[in-house]
Amino acid sequence: MATEIEFYYWPTPNGWKIAIALEEMGLPYRVHLVDIGAGDQFDPDFLKIAPNNRMPAIVDPDGPGGAPVPVFESGAILMYLARKTGQFHGRTERDRIAVEEWLMWQMGGLGPMAGQAHHFLKYAPAMDPPQDLPYAKDRYRAEVGRLYGVLDRRLAGHEFVAGNFYSIADMAIWPWASLWEGQGQSLEDKPHMARWLDSVAARPAVQRGRALAADRRKDIAGDRKAQAMLFRRG
């Protein structure tokens, strides 16, 4: 039996990226749940693997040279797994350039902006005291809308985001884009994005990855303790 990858996970968009990749690539893995609402991400043992106190993270017992290697940051994990398996990174250097462009677009743009939209639209107004900030809500909702416009135009001429092949870029973008409603968005003017969302969602490995520990996902809008852990500084 192949050596299992140790997968540190919680059912969030960033966690889903790696769950989907592991399923798509057919890699055996063992899940370690990191309950971010309970503060597991600050455990000293976890910080040895993920010093930025964020999941997901992995430890591959069969890393470079046959020695174990920890990897944190979802984009870095996706690129590592793609190189390890030779899958979903494109066949040519031009393919790989496109994959990495769109992966960086997600990591540096869509993920942070959509995360802020979720925070200010949903969580901040439910805080004690409430932080209902119209400027922040409008700012992040508009920026996410702009980014989805970029994505829709890209998908007008391509089946998937990096071209006519499915890649780790799709695995990175889809989990965040699938939550468009909570980001205050509409798909009525984004038919190509809507088509792509459905196409990716129909993949069995995506369904398995999204379903991983789905019963542990909950709304923390009214959970003060979980909010304190998620939004603490330091």
N, C-alpha and C positions, 0 to 999 in steps of 0.2 A: 504493500500500500504506500502511495506517495506521502511524503511528509506534509502535515497540515500547517498551513499558515495561521498564525495567531492573529485574530482580527478583533480589534478593540472598537466597539460599535455602539451607537444608539440610533434609533429610527428617526433621523433627520435627513434633509436633502444631502448634506455632505456625507453622512453615513450611507445613504442609499447608493451614492456613486460607486463606492467600493464593493458593496454587496452585489450590485448589478455586475460589476466587472468580474468579480470572482465567479459568479454564476455563468456569465458569458464565456469566460476563459476555461471553465471546467476545472478550476483549481480547488483542491480540498482545503477546507479551513475550519477552524474552531473559533466560535464566537465568545468573546468576553464582553458582556454588557457594561457600558460605562454610563451610569445613570447621571446625566448632567444636571438633572433637577435635584439630585441628592448630594451633589458635590464630588462624585467619584473622579472627575477629571483633575482634582487637586490632590489625589492620593500620591504620595511620594514614589511608589513603584510605577505608577502610570507616567509620572513626570520624567522618569528615566527614559521612557520610550518616546513621549510626546512633550517636550519641554515647554511648549506654548500652551499647555493645559487645554488642548482642544482634541476632540476625536473627529474623524477616525485616525487610527494608526494601525500598523501591522508589524509583526516580527516574522520574517521568513527564516525558518531554521536552515534552509538550503539557499543561502545568499551567495554573493560573489565569492568564488574560491571555495565554496562548500561550507562557509562559516555563517552563522546567524547574522541577520542584519535587521535593525529596526528602521522603519520609515514612517515619518509623520507628514502631514499636509496632503490633502486628498489629491491634488494635481500631481504631486511628486509620486504618490503611490500608484496612480493610474499609469504614469510614464514608466515607472519601474516594472509594473506587472506586464505592460505591453512589450517592453524590451525582453523581459524574462521569457515570455511565451511566444514572442514573434507574432502576436495577434493585435488587430484593431488599431494599428499605428500607421497604416498605409504601406503600399508596396514599393513606392519610389520616394526619393528625397523630396520631390515636389509635394507628394501626398503628405509626408511627415511634416513639412513646413505648414501646410494648411491645417493639419490636425493640431499642431502645437499653437498656431495662431488662435484658433477658436477655443482651445483649452485655456490659454492665457486670458482670452476675452471673458470667459466664464469666471476664472479665478480672480481677475482684477476688476471686473465690471459687474456682470450680472449677479454673482453670488453676494458680494458686499452690498450692492444697491438693493437687491430683493430682500436681503436680510434686514436692512434698515427700514424698508417699506413695511415688512411684517411687524417690526418692533414699534414703529410710530403709529401705524394704523390699528394694531390690535393690542399690543401689550402695554405701551405707555399710557393710553387712556384708562387702563384698568389698574394702574398702580395706586399706591396709597402714599401721598395724595395723588390724584389723577394728573397725568401729564399729557393733556390733549393739546397738541401743538400744531395748528393749521399749517404753518410754514413748513415744518418738517414733513408732515403728511403729504403736502402738495409737492414738495421738492423731490422726495424719493419715489412717489407714485409716478411723477412725470419722467424721471430719469429711467425707471424701469420700463415705462411705455416707450421711451426713445430706443432703449436697447432691444425691446421686442420688435420694434420697427426694423432695426438693423437685421435681426434674425430672420424676420419674415421676408425681407428683400433678398437675403442670401439664399433662403430656401425656395425662392421663386425659380431659381435656375439650377438647383441641386437637390437630389433626393435626400441627402443627409448634410450635416453642416460643413464637413470638410470636403465634400464632393459627392460622388455617386457610390460611396461605400460607407458603411457603418463603422464608427470608431470610438475611441475613448473620449473624443470631444462630445459626441452625442450623449455618452454615459454621464459626462460631467454636467451638461446643460439641462438635460431632460428633468432631473429631479427638482431643480428650482423652477423651471418653466411649467412643470405640471401643477404648480401651486399658484398659477396666475390670478385666480379669483381672489385669493387672500392678499394679493399685492395690488388690488384695486384696478385690475386690467380687464380688457374685453378682447375677444378673438374675432369679433364681427368684421373688423378691418384687417385681419391677419390670417387669411385663408391658408397660406402656405405653412405657417407655424402650426395651425390647427391640424392640418394634414399630417405633418411630421409628428406632432404629439401623439396622435392616434396610432401612427405606424410604429413608433418606438414602444408605446404602451402595449401593443399586441405581441411583442416578443416574449416568449415564455421565460427567458432568463431575467428580463426586466420585471416581470410579474413576481418571480420568486424573490428577487432582490428587494423589491418594494415591500413584500409581505414579511420579510424577516423581522421578527419581534414586533410586528405591527400592533399587537395587543398592549405593548408597553408605551405606545405613543399617546400622549394626552394633552389636553388644552391647559396651559398653565396660567391663563389670563387671570384667574382668581386665586392662584396658589402663591401666597406671599413667600413661603419658604423656598419654593423652586425658583421664583423670580430673583430672590436674594442670591442664590447660587449662580444662576445664569448670568446675571447682570452685575455681579460683584467686580470690583476693580482689583487688579493685581493677580 
